[in-house]
Amino acid sequence: MEDFEAVCKNAVQAQEEALVQILQRNGSCHYLQRFGQPLCLKSFKTQLPIISYDNISPELQQIADHGTSHLLLGCDPILYFSFSSGTSSGKHKILPQTNCGYSLLARAYASSNAYRDEVFPLESTKPIGLHFVYSGEQYKAKSGLLLGAGSTNYYKSEAYNQEAETLATPYEALLAGSDWQQTTYCHLLCGLVQRHKIEFIHATFAYTLSEAFRLLESDWKILCEDISARRVSESKVTDEKLRVPVLKLMERELRGKDSSQVAREISEIFVTSKESRWSGLLPLLWPRAKYVHTVVTGAMEPYIPVLKKYAGDKLAIVGFDYSASEGYLGINMRPATPPEEVVFTLIPYTMFFEFIPVDPEEVPDHQQGETLGFKDLQVGKQYELVVTTFEGLYRYRIGDVVKVTGFHHESPIVAFSYRKNAVLSINAEKVDEQELQKVVMGSAGPLEIANFTSCADFATKERPHYVIYWELKNDGDNSRHEELRDSCNALDRGFNAAYLVGRVDKTLGALELVTVKQGTFEKLMEKAIESGASASQYKTPRCIKSPALLELLDQGAIGRYTSSEDISSLLAEDWKPSVIHGL
């Protein structure tokens, strides 16, 4: 805490020092040389362009193909590449990770832990946490560099291996990389047999927890039977790489105990909790737990009510920090803040920040195109983030828009507003307006679409899913049910790789296509005008969250179709990161 407090008191200076360090550290790389090797803030802003991923993807691809060419963007050796959620083209972004980046992450994470421990002190020096984490596959690029999801790279790193003794689930089981449902079942089983040791519950995303607890609701009887019989049900877990380490843990934890009695105690909790619709279940199962720790902002906000139900009044929900594939951006200094109000203090030393006002009309003419720094920001205003990192991203638009809510000394405190150009997002996948329009138009077939919009439905079916609303030009087309079913399937298979993975993992439900009667979208515009919008500037929103507008759409519904597409066969055939060699 002392470290972070000190740097925030001189955050403006710390930012300039971070930039100079980045420019000096990477000064001999080809990218900076190409733009005249800037060495100070002024030359940095005048010589280097603001870029997006597409501007440097050729360099990143070249590094992945020829590992010795890492000097294209930076001078530190690359440990591996992390790929993030799909872009509008359906391909992954790949970003380099270095030892320097990991050191900065560790420093920031230590500060975050200190603030959390001050408010929610844990009893043990090495507390056991029920971590719902999942390790996927790592691949080799042509250069031999490893490539995988950022979380997978971290979970398989030596740094995370050192934390293995604090995991409720055996580290060997985590490394198995089995499917989501089998791994989640094992997390739950390990958590229950150690229920009096668990001091906190963690997952990166709130959606992961909501799905895990849904599985807990449906499988609690089988879990109790497994505990009683000291087994791992073969109907739930077939992967021996999971079964063996979990069975060893169960044997150790249940040694000298009456496993039938342990199972009965847990079963009684479920029976009682079911009567109250599972409200307050978590603190009953894990009485020593102090909090649930997860991302609750952005696309995860809809899951807050679900977490609150399970947590009850005795278990806090603590918002996780602000991080991205590009690095660690901010920490939650106020862990006791309600999840709906979580804000982040930007970290002055992990990267250099620039800010673009999202409303250019608020910027004087002579400043159009200029970026702002910490000292220029105004409370209540929204800004798009531009970052420069030690790993070799320079004036890079990460696509996030934040709102400044205050300052901690000189460091801005921000609330996450939205992903720029992201229209749909349920879990970690992202679909922007360009991709949505491309998929919709590509799936229409012989049908003519007059207008369309979408929503992420978290409530009406078993699993969250996308709903696409169409108004057709020809009224008679609404009776062409076979073509509409085909269009629904085409929509479901048309989105990016991250979406397809979610569908196969069953973290996303089947897409729903709803046709509405003619004039429905006109009513949307009328509603907007009633609320003060200008008819000349009105645009149909491509994603709708307003309950009132969704009600208008549903009132106009004349047809509903649910996808029957077999996504798994499609994914197995087509989904591979573009840099993977020999796959």
C-alpha positions in Angstrom: 0.0 0.0 0.0 2.8 2.4 0.9 4.3 1.9 -2.5 1.1 2.6 -4.4 0.3 5.6 -2.2 3.7 7.1 -2.8 3.5 6.7 -6.6 -0.1 8.1 -6.7 1.1 11.3 -4.9 3.4 12.0 -7.8 1.4 10.2 -10.5 2.0 12.8 -13.3 5.8 12.6 -12.8 5.6 8.8 -12.5 3.8 8.7 -15.9 6.5 10.7 -17.6 9.2 8.6 -16.0 7.4 5.4 -17.2 7.2 6.8 -20.8 10.9 7.7 -20.8 11.8 4.3 -19.5 9.8 2.6 -22.2 11.4 4.8 -25.0 14.9 4.3 -23.6 14.4 0.5 -23.0 13.0 0.0 -26.5 14.8 2.8 -28.3 16.7 0.5 -30.7 13.7 -1.4 -31.9 12.7 -1.0 -35.5 9.3 0.6 -34.8 10.7 3.5 -32.8 13.6 3.9 -35.2 11.1 4.2 -38.1 9.5 7.2 -36.4 12.7 9.0 -35.4 13.4 7.4 -32.0 11.5 9.9 -29.8 13.0 10.2 -26.3 10.6 12.7 -24.6 6.9 13.3 -24.2 6.8 16.1 -26.8 8.6 14.2 -29.6 6.7 11.1 -28.7 3.3 12.8 -29.3 4.4 14.5 -32.5 6.3 11.7 -34.1 4.3 8.6 -33.3 0.8 7.9 -34.6 -2.1 6.7 -32.6 -2.7 3.1 -33.8 -5.0 0.1 -33.4 -4.2 -3.6 -33.6 -4.5 -3.8 -37.4 -1.6 -1.3 -37.8 0.9 -3.6 -36.1 -0.5 -7.0 -36.8 2.1 -7.6 -39.6 4.9 -7.0 -37.2 3.3 -9.2 -34.6 2.8 -11.9 -37.1 6.4 -11.6 -38.2 7.6 -12.0 -34.6 5.4 -15.0 -34.1 6.9 -16.6 -37.3 10.5 -15.6 -36.7 11.2 -15.3 -33.0 14.5 -13.6 -33.3 12.8 -10.6 -34.9 11.4 -9.5 -31.5 13.3 -6.2 -32.0 10.6 -5.1 -34.4 8.5 -3.6 -31.5 10.5 -4.0 -28.4 13.9 -5.0 -27.1 13.0 -7.5 -24.3 12.9 -11.2 -25.1 9.3 -12.4 -25.5 8.2 -15.2 -23.2 5.1 -16.0 -25.3 2.2 -14.5 -27.0 -1.3 -14.1 -25.5 -4.3 -14.1 -27.7 -7.4 -12.1 -26.7 -11.0 -12.2 -27.8 -11.8 -12.3 -31.5 -11.9 -9.1 -33.6 -14.5 -8.3 -36.2 -12.8 -10.6 -38.6 -13.1 -13.5 -36.2 -9.3 -13.8 -35.7 -7.5 -13.5 -32.4 -5.3 -10.6 -31.5 -1.9 -11.8 -30.4 0.1 -9.7 -28.0 3.7 -10.3 -26.6 4.4 -10.9 -22.9 7.8 -10.3 -21.3 9.4 -10.7 -17.9 9.2 -6.9 -17.4 5.4 -7.0 -17.9 5.1 -9.8 -15.4 7.2 -7.9 -12.8 4.9 -4.8 -13.2 1.8 -7.0 -12.9 3.2 -8.6 -9.7 3.9 -5.2 -8.2 0.4 -3.9 -8.9 -1.3 -7.1 -7.8 0.6 -6.9 -4.5 -0.8 -3.4 -3.9 -4.3 -4.6 -4.8 -4.0 -7.5 -2.3 -2.9 -5.1 0.4 -5.9 -2.9 0.1 -8.2 -6.0 0.0 -6.5 -7.6 3.0 -6.8 -4.4 5.0 -10.6 -4.5 4.7 -11.1 -8.3 4.6 -8.2 -9.8 6.6 -7.9 -13.6 6.1 -7.0 -15.9 8.9 -4.2 -18.0 7.4 -0.8 -16.8 6.1 -1.4 -18.9 3.0 -5.2 -19.0 2.7 -7.0 -21.6 0.6 -9.3 -20.1 -2.0 -11.9 -21.8 -4.2 -10.6 -20.7 -7.6 -12.8 -21.3 -10.6 -10.0 -21.1 -13.1 -9.5 -23.0 -16.3 -6.3 -23.8 -18.2 -6.6 -24.2 -21.9 -4.1 -25.3 -24.6 -0.9 -23.6 -25.5 0.3 -23.8 -29.0 3.6 -23.3 -30.8 3.9 -20.5 -33.4 6.2 -21.1 -36.3 9.1 -19.5 -34.3 8.6 -21.9 -31.5 7.2 -19.3 -29.2 4.3 -20.5 -27.1 0.9 -19.0 -27.8 -2.2 -19.3 -25.7 -4.9 -17.4 -23.9 -3.5 -14.9 -21.4 -5.0 -16.8 -18.5 -3.6 -20.1 -19.7 -0.1 -18.7 -20.1 -0.3 -17.3 -16.5 -1.7 -20.5 -15.0 1.0 -22.5 -16.6 3.8 -20.1 -15.5 6.3 -20.7 -12.7 4.8 -17.7 -10.9 1.4 -19.3 -10.6 2.9 -22.6 -9.8 4.3 -21.1 -6.6 0.7 -20.2 -5.6 -0.5 -23.8 -6.2 -0.7 -24.6 -2.5 -3.4 -22.0 -2.0 -5.7 -23.6 -4.6 -8.5 -25.8 -3.4 -8.2 -27.8 -6.6 -5.0 -29.7 -7.2 -2.7 -27.8 -9.6 -2.3 -31.0 -11.7 -6.0 -31.0 -12.3 -5.9 -27.4 -13.4 -3.2 -28.2 -15.9 -5.2 -31.0 -17.4 -7.1 -28.5 -19.5 -10.2 -30.5 -19.6 -13.6 -29.2 -20.7 -15.4 -26.6 -18.7 -18.1 -28.7 -17.1 -15.7 -31.5 -15.9 -13.3 -29.0 -14.4 -16.0 -27.0 -12.7 -17.4 -30.2 -11.2 -14.0 -31.0 -9.8 -13.6 -27.4 -8.4 -16.9 -27.8 -6.6 -16.0 -31.3 -5.3 -12.7 -30.1 -4.0 -14.2 -27.0 -2.5 -16.8 -29.0 -0.6 -14.5 -31.6 0.9 -12.4 -28.6 2.2 -15.3 -26.5 3.1 -13.9 -25.5 6.5 -10.6 -24.3 4.9 -11.9 -22.1 2.1 -11.4 -18.4 3.0 -12.5 -16.8 -0.3 -14.0 -17.6 -3.7 -12.5 -16.4 -6.9 -13.0 -16.3 -10.7 -11.9 -13.9 -13.2 -15.4 -13.2 -14.5 -18.7 -13.1 -12.7 -20.3 -15.1 -15.5 -18.0 -18.0 -14.6 -19.2 -18.0 -11.1 -22.9 -17.8 -12.1 -22.5 -20.8 -14.3 -20.5 -22.7 -11.6 -23.2 -22.1 -9.0 -25.9 -23.1 -11.5 -24.0 -26.4 -11.9 -23.9 -26.6 -8.1 -27.7 -26.3 -7.9 -28.2 -29.1 -10.4 -25.5 -31.5 -9.3 -25.5 -31.2 -5.5 -26.9 -34.6 -4.9 -24.3 -36.3 -7.0 -21.6 -34.2 -5.3 -22.8 -35.4 -1.9 -22.9 -39.0 -3.1 -19.3 -38.7 -4.4 -18.2 -37.3 -1.0 -19.9 -40.1 0.8 -18.4 -42.8 -1.4 -15.0 -41.1 -1.7 -15.2 -41.2 -5.4 -15.4 -39.0 -8.5 -18.5 -39.8 -10.5 -17.6 -41.2 -13.9 -20.8 -39.8 -15.3 -19.5 -36.3 -14.5 -15.8 -36.6 -14.9 -14.3 -38.9 -17.6 -10.8 -37.3 -17.9 -8.3 -39.4 -15.9 -6.0 -36.3 -15.7 -8.7 -34.8 -13.6 -9.9 -37.8 -11.7 -6.6 -39.0 -10.3 -5.4 -35.8 -8.6 -8.9 -35.0 -7.3 -9.3 -38.6 -5.9 -5.9 -38.1 -4.1 -7.1 -34.9 -2.6 -10.3 -36.4 -1.4 -8.5 -39.3 0.2 -6.2 -36.9 2.0 -9.0 -34.6 3.2 -11.4 -37.3 4.3 -8.8 -39.5 6.0 -10.0 -40.3 9.5 -13.4 -38.8 8.9 -16.8 -40.3 8.5 -17.4 -39.4 4.8 -21.1 -40.3 5.1 -21.5 -37.8 7.9 -19.6 -35.2 6.0 -21.9 -35.7 3.0 -25.0 -35.6 5.2 -24.0 -32.3 6.7 -23.5 -30.8 3.3 -26.7 -32.3 1.9 -28.7 -30.8 4.8 -27.4 -27.3 3.8 -28.6 -27.8 0.3 -32.0 -29.1 1.3 -32.5 -26.1 3.6 -31.2 -23.6 1.1 -33.3 -24.9 -1.7 -36.4 -23.9 0.2 -35.2 -20.3 0.1 -34.3 -20.5 -3.6 -30.6 -20.9 -2.8 -30.4 -17.4 -1.2 -27.3 -17.2 1.1 -26.0 -20.7 0.0 -22.3 -19.8 -0.2 -21.6 -18.8 3.4 -23.5 -21.9 4.6 -21.3 -24.1 2.5 -18.0 -22.2 3.2 -18.4 -20.6 6.6 -14.9 -19.2 6.8 -15.1 -17.4 3.4 -14.9 -13.6 3.6 -15.7 -12.6 0.1 -16.3 -13.5 -3.5 -13.7 -11.9 -5.8 -14.4 -11.4 -9.5 -14.9 -8.9 -12.3 -18.3 -7.3 -12.0 -18.0 -4.4 -14.4 -18.8 -4.0 -18.1 -20.3 -7.2 -19.6 -20.2 -8.8 -16.2 -22.6 -6.3 -14.5 -25.8 -8.4 -15.3 -24.5 -11.2 -13.1 -24.3 -9.1 -10.0 -27.9 -10.0 -8.8 -27.1 -13.7 -9.2 -24.0 -13.4 -7.1 -25.8 -11.4 -4.5 -28.5 -14.1 -4.2 -25.9 -16.8 -3.6 -23.7 -14.7 -1.3 -26.6 -13.4 0.9 -25.9 -10.8 3.5 -22.8 -12.5 5.1 -20.5 -12.7 2.1 -19.0 -9.6 0.4 -18.7 -9.4 -3.4 -15.4 -7.7 -4.2 -14.8 -6.3 -7.6 -11.6 -7.6 -9.3 -9.1 -5.1 -10.8 -9.0 -3.6 -14.2 -6.8 -5.5 -16.5 -6.6 -6.4 -20.2 -4.5 -8.4 -22.6 -2.4 -5.2 -23.0 -1.5 -5.1 -19.3 -2.6 -4.1 -15.8 -4.5 -0.8 -15.9 -6.1 -0.1 -12.5 -6.7 -1.5 -9.0 -9.8 -1.6 -6.8 -8.6 0.4 -3.8 -12.1 0.3 -2.2 -12.9 -3.4 -2.0 -15.9 -2.8 0.3 -17.6 -0.8 -2.4 -20.9 -2.4 -3.7 -20.3 -4.3 -6.9 -22.5 -1.9 -8.9 -20.2 1.0 -7.9 -16.8 -0.5 -8.4 -14.1 2.0 -9.7 -10.4 1.7 -10.4 -7.4 3.8 -9.6 -5.2 3.9 -12.7 -1.7 2.6 -12.0 0.9 5.2 -13.0 3.9 2.9 -13.6 2.6 -0.2 -15.5 2.1 1.8 -18.8 1.8 5.3 -20.1 -1.8 6.5 -20.5 -3.3 8.9 -23.0 -7.0 9.9 -23.2 -9.2 10.8 -26.1 -12.5 12.6 -25.2 -15.3 10.5 -26.6 -17.3 13.6 -27.5 -15.2 15.7 -29.9 -17.6 18.6 -29.5 -16.3 19.1 -26.0 -12.8 19.6 -27.2 -11.8 23.1 -28.5 -11.0 23.3 -32.2 -7.3 23.8 -31.8 -7.1 20.6 -29.7 -9.0 18.3 -32.1 -7.0 15.1 -32.4 -4.8 15.8 -29.3 -4.7 13.4 -26.4 -4.9 14.3 -22.7 -2.8 13.2 -19.7 -3.7 12.7 -16.1 -3.6 16.3 -15.1 -5.9 17.3 -18.0 -8.9 15.0 -17.1 -12.2 16.3 -15.8 -14.4 14.4 -13.3 -17.6 13.3 -15.0 -16.2 13.1 -18.5 -15.7 10.0 -20.6 -12.5 9.1 -22.4 -11.2 6.4 -24.7 -7.9 4.9 -23.5 -4.7 4.9 -25.5 -1.7 3.1 -23.9 2.0 2.7 -24.4 3.5 -0.4 -22.8 6.9 -1.8 -22.0 6.1 -4.8 -24.2 6.1 -2.7 -27.4 2.7 -1.2 -27.9 2.9 2.5 -28.7 -0.1 4.9 -28.6 -2.3 1.9 -28.9 -6.1 2.1 -28.7 -7.3 -0.7 -26.5 -10.9 0.1 -27.2 -12.1 0.8 -23.7 -14.1 3.9 -22.7 -13.9 5.0 -19.1 -15.5 7.7 -17.0 -13.4 9.7 -14.5 -15.1 9.7 -11.1 -12.4 11.4 -9.1 -8.7 11.3 -8.2 -6.5 9.5 -5.7 -3.9 12.2 -5.1 -2.8 12.7 -8.8 -4.0 9.4 -10.2 -7.4 9.2 -11.9 -10.2 7.1 -10.5 -12.3 5.7 -13.3 -15.4 3.6 -13.8 -15.5 1.3 -16.8 -18.1 2.6 -19.3 -18.1 0.4 -22.3 -16.0 -1.3 -25.0 -15.8 1.0 -28.0 -17.5 -0.6 -31.0 -18.6 -3.6 -28.9 -22.3 -4.2 -29.4 -22.8 -7.7 -27.9 -20.9 -9.3 -25.0 -22.1 -11.9 -22.5 -18.9 -13.6 -21.2 -15.4 -12.7 -22.5 -16.4 -12.7 -26.2 -17.0 -9.4 -28.0 -19.0 -8.6 -31.1 -18.8 -5.1 -32.6 -21.3 -3.3 -34.8 -19.3 -4.1 -38.0 -19.2 -7.8 -37.2 -22.9 -7.9 -36.3 -23.9 -6.2 -39.5 -21.7 -8.5 -41.6 -23.2 -11.6 -39.9 -26.8 -10.4 -40.2 -26.5 -9.5 -43.8 -24.6 -12.7 -44.6 -27.3 -14.9 -43.1 -30.3 -13.3 -44.7 -30.3 -15.5 -47.8 -33.3 -14.7 -50.0 -34.9 -12.6 -47.3 -34.8 -8.8 -47.3 -34.1 -7.2 -43.9 -35.6 -3.7 -43.3 -34.0 -3.2 -40.0 -32.4 -5.1 -37.2 -31.1 -4.9 -33.7 -30.0 -7.3 -30.9 -29.7 -7.9 -27.2 -27.9 -10.2 -24.8 -30.7 -12.1 -23.0 -29.6 -13.1 -19.5 -33.0 -14.1 -18.1 -35.5 -15.9 -20.3 -33.8 -19.2 -20.9 -31.5 -21.6 -19.1 -28.3 -20.0 -20.5 -27.5 -16.4 -21.6 -27.7 -16.1 -25.3 -27.9 -13.6 -28.2 -31.3 -12.5 -29.5 -31.4 -10.9 -33.0 -34.5 -8.9 -34.0 -35.4 -8.6 -37.7 -38.0 -6.6 -39.4 -38.5 -7.9 -42.9 -39.3 -5.7 -45.9 -41.9 -8.1 -47.3 -44.6 -9.0 -44.9 -45.1 -12.3 -46.7 -41.5 -13.4 -45.8 -42.5 -13.8 -42.2 -44.2 -17.1 -43.2 -41.1 -18.5 -44.8 -40.3 -20.5 -41.7 -37.7 -22.9 -43.3 -35.6 -20.0 -44.6 -35.9 -18.2 -41.3 -34.7 -21.3 -39.5 -31.7 -21.5 -41.9 -31.0 -17.9 -41.2 -31.1 -18.5 -37.5 -28.5 -21.3 -37.8 -26.4 -19.1 -40.1 -26.4 -16.3 -37.5 -25.3 -18.7 -34.7 -22.3 -20.0 -36.7 -21.4 -16.7 -38.1 -19.8 -14.9 -35.1 -16.1 -14.9 -34.1 -14.0 -17.7 -32.6 -14.5 -16.5 -29.0 -18.3 -16.8 -29.5 -18.0 -20.2 -31.0 -15.9 -21.4 -28.1 -18.6 -20.2 -25.7 -21.3 -22.0 -27.6 -19.2 -25.3 -27.6 -18.4 -24.9 -23.9 -22.1 -24.2 -23.3 -21.3 -20.9 -21.5 -23.5 -19.3 -24.2 -26.9 -20.6 -25.2 -28.3 -21.1 -28.7 -29.0 -17.9 -30.6 -32.6 -16.8 -31.0 -34.0 -15.0 -34.0 -37.1 -12.9 -33.5 -39.1 -11.5 -36.4 -41.2 -8.4 -35.7 -44.2 -6.9 -37.6 -43.7 -4.0 -39.8 -43.6 -0.6 -38.1 -42.0 -2.0 -34.9 -38.7 -0.2 -35.5 -40.6 3.0 -36.2 -42.0 2.7 -32.7 -38.5 2.5 -31.4 -37.7 5.8 -33.0 -40.8 7.4 -31.7 -39.9 6.3 -28.2 -36.5 7.8 -28.6 -37.9 11.1 -29.9 -40.3 11.2 -26.9 -37.2 11.0 -24.7 -35.6 14.0 -26.4 -33.7 12.5 -29.3 -33.6 14.4 -32.7 -35.3 12.6 -35.6 -32.6 13.9 -38.0 -29.8 12.3 -35.9 -31.6 9.1 -34.8 -29.9 5.8 -35.5 -31.4 2.4 -34.7 -29.3 1.1 -31.8 -27.7 -2.2 -32.8 -27.8 -3.5 -29.3 -30.6 -2.7 -26.9 -30.5 -2.9 -23.1 -33.5 -0.7 -22.2 -36.3 -2.9 -20.8 -38.9 -0.5 -22.2 -37.5 -0.8 -25.7 -37.1 -4.5 -25.5 -40.8 -4.7 -24.4 -41.7 -2.8 -27.6 -39.8 -5.3 -29.7 -41.3 -8.3 -27.9 -44.8 -6.8 -28.3 -44.2 -6.7 -32.1 -42.8 -10.3 -32.3 -44.5 -12.5 -34.8 -42.0 -15.3 -35.1 -39.3 -16.9 -32.8 -36.6 -19.3 -34.0 -33.9 -21.0 -31.9 -30.7 -22.2 -33.5 -30.1 -26.0 -33.9 -26.7 -25.5 -35.4 -24.0 -28.1 -34.3 -21.2 -25.6 -33.4 -18.8 -28.2 -32.1 -18.1 -29.8 -35.5 -17.6 -26.4 -37.0 -15.2 -25.3 -34.3 -13.2 -28.5 -34.4 -12.6 -28.0 -38.1 -12.0 -24.3 -38.4 -11.0 -22.7 -35.1 -7.3 -22.3 -34.9 -5.3 -19.1 -34.1 -3.8 -17.9 -37.4 -0.2 -18.1 -36.2 -0.2 -21.7 -35.1 2.2 -23.7 -37.1 1.3 -27.1 -38.5 -2.2 -27.3 -37.1 
